């Protein structure tokens, strides 16, 4: 039985790096590396959780194609329970061309694909019984599931006695609060990025953002702030956690890795401060390698990474 199940988007990432300049029409530029990697918020978070020692399951949708097989096989190799993944012949598996510049920052060309077909009817709630946390990853990128349907799922999960967690993506539709507001009363842990949190709440400062979300009954608000670290808030405390300084190769999956680290801390009954620190460490390790998951280590190795930084060895 999983301790955490991730629900959300599954994506195959084709990553080229480093891209020094974009080619003109009809021209060619070369890169040092092009590879096929697992991607998508739910996949990235699930793999990172599994590597950190959490029994993890995944619910989502892929196409009846090679990329779907690739994602399912890759997840199985990582020890993730794929019993909740369904297939569709209506759309191909979602995929993204990721262009990584010399600083490690990314640009994306994205095909929504099967993720657009994922809905409440695709969820097997029996797989969620006994979970400690159910985490929805990629809100705003699942048009059939976002909004009211997600709220229905969260309500049912909470009624099962399971802690709910939600991470967002950038809302290209611009609806923001209008889409996610029905979900907010049923979220226990909310983990948006700072830019997404500002767009949803209309607030600028992390403290004010947290206050806005907690007014809906959310117990813990965590804000991913990239190179500025992270911020966490509950009824008892507010904490800014500084980032770990590392050499950045590729920021793909850094936010999802942070989420996995933070949720690992919660499952293992770490304090809010320790969970934020673990999240920052997982995110930092992620960006030291190409792809969303290659840099993720075991819990023991991640804790050792934290210790070495504190001891000034890194």
C-alpha positions as CSV (number, residue, x, y, z in Angstrom):
1,X,0.0,0.0,0.0
2,X,1.4,3.4,-0.9
3,X,2.2,6.0,1.7
4,X,1.7,8.7,-0.8
5,X,-0.2,8.6,-4.1
6,X,0.4,11.3,-6.8
7,X,-2.4,12.3,-9.1
8,X,-1.8,14.4,-12.2
9,X,0.2,14.9,-15.3
10,X,2.5,12.4,-17.0
11,X,4.9,13.8,-19.6
12,X,7.8,12.5,-21.7
13,X,10.5,15.2,-21.9
14,X,12.9,15.5,-24.8
15,X,15.7,17.7,-23.4
16,X,18.3,19.4,-25.5
17,X,21.2,21.2,-23.7
18,X,22.8,23.6,-23.7
19,X,21.2,25.6,-26.4
20,X,23.4,28.6,-27.0
21,X,21.3,30.2,-29.7
22,X,18.1,29.4,-31.5
23,X,18.5,28.4,-35.2
24,X,17.2,30.6,-37.9
25,X,14.6,29.0,-40.2
26,X,16.2,26.2,-42.2
27,X,19.4,26.3,-40.1
28,X,20.9,23.9,-37.6
29,X,22.7,24.3,-34.2
30,X,24.3,21.6,-32.2
31,X,24.0,20.8,-28.5
32,X,26.0,18.6,-26.1
33,X,23.1,16.4,-25.2
34,X,19.6,15.3,-26.3
35,X,17.8,12.7,-24.3
36,X,14.4,11.3,-23.5
37,X,13.4,11.6,-19.8
38,X,10.4,11.1,-17.6
39,X,8.6,14.3,-16.8
40,X,5.3,15.9,-15.7
41,X,4.6,17.0,-12.1
42,X,3.1,13.7,-11.0
43,X,5.8,11.6,-12.5
44,X,8.6,13.8,-11.2
45,X,7.2,13.9,-7.7
46,X,6.4,10.2,-7.6
47,X,9.9,9.2,-8.7
48,X,11.6,11.5,-6.2
49,X,9.4,10.3,-3.4
50,X,10.2,6.7,-4.2
51,X,14.0,7.4,-4.2
52,X,13.6,9.1,-0.9
53,X,12.2,5.9,0.5
54,X,8.5,6.6,0.4
55,X,6.1,3.9,-0.9
56,X,4.5,5.7,-3.8
57,X,1.7,5.2,-6.3
58,X,0.6,7.2,-9.3
59,X,-2.8,7.9,-10.9
60,X,-3.0,9.5,-14.4
61,X,-3.5,8.9,-18.1
62,X,-1.2,8.2,-21.0
63,X,-1.7,7.2,-24.7
64,X,-1.5,3.8,-26.3
65,X,1.9,4.6,-27.7
66,X,5.7,4.2,-27.2
67,X,6.0,7.2,-24.9
68,X,3.2,5.8,-22.7
69,X,5.1,2.5,-22.4
70,X,8.3,4.4,-21.7
71,X,6.7,6.3,-18.8
72,X,5.1,3.3,-17.2
73,X,8.2,1.1,-17.6
74,X,10.4,3.9,-16.1
75,X,8.0,4.3,-13.1
76,X,8.0,0.6,-12.4
77,X,11.8,0.5,-12.5
78,X,11.7,3.3,-9.9
79,X,9.4,1.2,-7.6
80,X,6.3,3.4,-8.2
81,X,3.0,1.6,-8.2
82,X,1.5,2.2,-11.7
83,X,-1.8,0.4,-11.1
84,X,-3.7,3.7,-11.2
85,X,-2.4,4.7,-14.7
86,X,-5.1,4.4,-17.4
87,X,-4.6,4.4,-21.2
88,X,-6.4,6.2,-24.0
89,X,-6.4,5.8,-27.7
90,X,-8.0,9.2,-28.2
91,X,-4.8,11.2,-27.6
92,X,-1.1,10.4,-27.6
93,X,1.0,10.6,-24.4
94,X,1.8,14.2,-23.4
95,X,5.3,15.3,-24.3
96,X,7.5,18.4,-24.1
97,X,10.5,19.6,-25.9
98,X,12.7,21.2,-23.2
99,X,15.3,23.7,-24.4
100,X,17.9,24.3,-21.7
101,X,20.2,27.4,-22.0
102,X,23.7,27.6,-20.7
103,X,22.6,28.9,-17.3
104,X,20.3,25.9,-16.8
105,X,17.0,27.8,-17.4
106,X,14.4,26.2,-19.6
107,X,12.0,27.0,-22.3
108,X,9.2,24.5,-23.3
109,X,7.2,23.4,-26.4
110,X,4.4,21.3,-24.9
111,X,1.8,18.9,-26.2
112,X,-1.0,18.4,-23.6
113,X,-2.1,15.1,-25.1
114,X,-3.6,12.4,-22.8
115,X,-3.5,14.7,-19.8
116,X,-6.3,16.7,-21.3
117,X,-8.5,13.5,-21.2
118,X,-7.8,12.7,-17.5
119,X,-11.0,13.1,-15.4
120,X,-12.6,12.1,-12.2
121,X,-14.0,8.9,-13.8
122,X,-10.4,7.7,-14.3
123,X,-9.6,7.6,-10.6
124,X,-9.7,4.4,-8.6
125,X,-10.3,5.6,-5.1
126,X,-9.8,2.1,-3.7
127,X,-6.0,2.7,-4.4
128,X,-6.1,5.7,-2.0
129,X,-7.4,3.9,1.1
130,X,-4.8,3.8,3.9
131,X,-2.5,6.4,2.2
132,X,-1.0,9.0,4.5
133,X,-1.1,11.8,1.8
134,X,-2.7,12.1,-1.7
135,X,-0.9,14.7,-3.7
136,X,-2.4,16.3,-6.8
137,X,0.4,17.6,-9.0
138,X,-0.2,19.8,-12.0
139,X,-3.4,21.7,-11.3
140,X,-4.3,24.1,-14.2
141,X,-2.9,21.6,-16.8
142,X,-5.8,19.1,-16.7
143,X,-8.8,20.9,-18.2
144,X,-11.2,17.9,-17.7
145,X,-10.2,17.5,-14.1
146,X,-9.3,21.0,-12.9
147,X,-11.7,23.1,-10.8
148,X,-15.0,21.4,-9.6
149,X,-13.9,17.9,-10.5
150,X,-10.7,18.3,-8.5
151,X,-12.7,19.7,-5.6
152,X,-15.0,16.6,-5.7
153,X,-11.9,14.3,-5.6
154,X,-10.3,16.2,-2.7
155,X,-13.5,16.2,-0.7
156,X,-13.9,12.4,-1.1
157,X,-10.2,11.9,-0.2
158,X,-10.5,13.9,3.0
159,X,-13.7,12.0,3.9
160,X,-11.5,8.9,3.7
161,X,-9.3,10.4,6.4
162,X,-6.3,11.0,4.1
163,X,-4.3,14.2,4.1
164,X,-4.6,16.2,0.9
165,X,-1.8,18.1,-0.9
166,X,-1.9,20.2,-4.1
167,X,0.8,21.7,-6.3
168,X,0.0,24.0,-9.1
169,X,1.4,24.8,-12.6
170,X,1.2,28.0,-14.6
171,X,-2.3,28.7,-15.7
172,X,-2.1,29.6,-19.4
173,X,-5.9,30.3,-19.4
174,X,-5.5,33.1,-16.9
175,X,-8.4,32.0,-14.8
176,X,-6.3,31.3,-11.7
177,X,-8.5,31.8,-8.5
178,X,-11.7,31.1,-10.4
179,X,-10.5,27.7,-11.3
180,X,-8.9,26.6,-8.1
181,X,-11.1,28.3,-5.5
182,X,-13.6,25.4,-5.2
183,X,-10.7,23.2,-4.2
184,X,-9.2,25.3,-1.5
185,X,-11.5,24.3,1.4
186,X,-10.4,20.6,0.9
187,X,-6.7,21.1,0.7
188,X,-4.5,20.4,3.8
189,X,-1.1,21.2,2.3
190,X,-0.8,23.7,-0.6
191,X,2.6,24.0,-2.4
192,X,2.5,26.6,-5.3
193,X,5.5,28.5,-6.7
194,X,5.8,32.1,-5.7
195,X,4.7,33.3,-9.1
196,X,1.6,31.0,-9.2
197,X,0.7,32.0,-5.6
198,X,0.8,35.7,-6.4
199,X,-1.5,35.2,-9.4
200,X,-4.0,33.1,-7.4
201,X,-4.1,35.3,-4.3
202,X,-3.4,38.7,-5.7
203,X,-0.9,39.2,-2.8
204,X,2.8,39.8,-3.2
205,X,4.5,38.9,0.2
206,X,4.7,35.3,1.3
207,X,3.1,36.1,4.7
208,X,0.1,37.7,3.0
209,X,-0.2,34.9,0.5
210,X,-0.2,32.3,3.3
211,X,-2.8,34.3,5.2
212,X,-5.0,34.4,2.1
213,X,-4.9,30.6,1.6
214,X,-5.2,29.7,5.2
215,X,-8.4,31.8,5.4
216,X,-10.0,28.9,3.3
217,X,-9.0,26.4,6.0
218,X,-5.7,25.2,4.5
219,X,-3.5,24.0,7.3
220,X,0.0,24.3,5.8
221,X,1.0,26.7,3.0
222,X,4.4,26.2,1.4
223,X,5.8,28.5,-1.3
224,X,8.6,27.5,-3.7
225,X,10.8,30.5,-4.3
226,X,13.5,29.0,-6.6
227,X,16.9,30.6,-6.0
228,X,15.4,32.4,-2.9
229,X,14.7,29.1,-1.2
230,X,11.2,28.4,0.3
231,X,8.7,29.7,2.8
232,X,6.4,27.6,5.0
233,X,3.6,28.6,7.3
234,X,1.1,26.9,9.6
235,X,-0.9,28.2,12.6
236,X,2.1,27.9,14.8
237,X,5.0,29.3,12.8
238,X,6.3,31.0,9.7
239,X,9.7,30.0,8.3
240,X,11.9,31.2,5.5
241,X,14.4,28.5,4.4
242,X,17.4,29.6,2.5
243,X,18.5,27.6,-0.6
244,X,21.5,25.3,-0.9
245,X,24.2,26.7,-3.3
246,X,25.0,24.2,-6.1
247,X,26.2,24.2,-9.7
248,X,23.1,24.3,-11.8
249,X,22.9,22.2,-15.0
250,X,19.2,21.9,-15.5
251,X,16.3,23.3,-13.4
252,X,13.8,20.8,-14.9
253,X,11.8,19.1,-12.1
254,X,13.3,21.2,-9.3
255,X,10.0,22.3,-7.9
256,X,8.6,18.8,-8.0
257,X,11.7,17.5,-6.3
258,X,11.2,20.1,-3.6
259,X,7.6,18.9,-3.1
260,X,8.8,15.3,-2.8
261,X,11.4,16.3,-0.2
262,X,8.9,18.3,1.8
263,X,6.2,15.6,1.7
264,X,8.8,13.0,2.7
265,X,9.5,15.1,5.8
266,X,5.8,15.3,6.6
267,X,5.3,11.5,6.2
268,X,8.4,10.8,8.4
269,X,7.1,13.3,11.0
270,X,9.8,15.9,10.6
271,X,9.1,19.4,11.8
272,X,8.0,22.1,9.4
273,X,11.6,23.5,9.4
274,X,13.2,20.1,8.8
275,X,10.7,19.4,6.0
276,X,11.4,22.7,4.2
277,X,15.1,22.0,4.5
278,X,14.7,18.5,3.1
279,X,12.6,20.0,0.2
280,X,15.3,22.6,-0.6
281,X,18.0,19.9,-0.5
282,X,16.0,17.6,-2.9
283,X,15.5,20.5,-5.2
284,X,19.1,21.5,-5.1
285,X,20.3,17.9,-5.9
286,X,17.8,17.8,-8.8
287,X,19.4,20.7,-10.7
288,X,22.9,19.2,-10.6
289,X,21.9,16.8,-13.4
290,X,20.0,16.9,-16.7
291,X,16.4,15.7,-16.5
292,X,13.8,15.9,-13.8
293,X,14.9,12.9,-11.7
294,X,18.5,12.0,-12.4
295,X,19.9,14.0,-9.5
296,X,17.6,12.7,-6.8
297,X,19.3,10.7,-4.1
298,X,18.1,8.5,-1.2
299,X,16.9,10.0,2.0
300,X,20.2,9.0,3.7
301,X,22.3,10.6,1.0
302,X,20.1,13.8,1.0
303,X,20.4,14.2,4.7
304,X,24.2,13.7,4.4
305,X,24.2,16.5,1.7
306,X,22.4,18.7,4.2
307,X,25.0,17.9,6.9
308,X,27.9,18.5,4.7
309,X,26.6,21.9,3.8
310,X,26.0,22.8,7.4
311,X,29.6,21.6,8.2
312,X,31.0,23.8,5.4
313,X,32.3,20.8,3.4
314,X,30.4,21.9,0.3
